[in-house]
């Protein structure tokens, strides 16, 4: 058992884009990487076998809030953790549940102790504290566990963002203490990542970057972005945070985003991404492809028997036609949701793999400029 390791293989000569390798007890992760979101122990409509073979996922996410409520900690602990429960033998990152709790604005109350909230399932009341969130993530069994933070709304005023950031820092200290007091579960090393907050305010973000960097964690996350602020501000703050976080630790930008968001933030020095967009958009008939955006509902695809995407390495994308996938959506067949979700995820993993290859080749910036034009065009 060993703590998470990060090796920096190459930095692009004309930008801050990095190619590296994260090593955990459940395997290696080549960065930059996209992590499919498995909210309740499953990436929606996609099997673990498809995640490995078609999507080529190297790490997935589990959501602490949802897994805590259902199936619950007793089931997960008895199973031997989420890896054994869902049959995924590669790394798992667990979020802290903070974002989900704070999105329940009408039914939660924030105090110094933690956050009380009502379950969206049955209305029962619960309390998340930095301490019990660490205990919960230990039981779920994430290889990477996130610190409990408050995520302020996008565009929060300075005073609120400052108060929120300071609470996040106090909670981080409690998370670290509890993490250090408790053993790893299930025979492998678990790692804790702190989260930078501070809203859209440079001064606060600098303070937060310096504070969490001082904790010398195995990796660091940038939170509180893509929560309603303008996209230009999101890029500005992400870029600023990357300049103030350690070079020799992986940087995880939470909850972002579109393929072009990801390419822009890779250029700024981000190593890890997650977002529900590929599966959510896929279930709603929107496909991201290596040639541009496809709305598979459109009648123009009714007799288009070309494959979904011949530009990526995914058997489903290279086998099924646009006409067939459109038929499945129109017939409301579940298989359509699976094909679209697998394709979009495979595209995201293909995209970050391509980015990595071009960082190593040294032409990332020119490749990215060409890709941004291609990816955003509507077909």
Helices and strands as residue ranges (DSSP letters): E 5-11, E 18-24, E 27-31, E 33-38, H 48-50, I 51-55, E 59-62, H 64-69, H 73-79, H 82-86, E 91-94, H 98-103, E 108-110, E 115-118, E 125-128, H 130-140, E 144-146, H 158-181, E 191-196, H 202-213, E 219-222, H 231-243, E 250-253, H 259-268, E 272-274, H 277-283, E 286-289, E 292-295, G 299-301, H 315-319, H 322-330, H 334-361, H 364-376
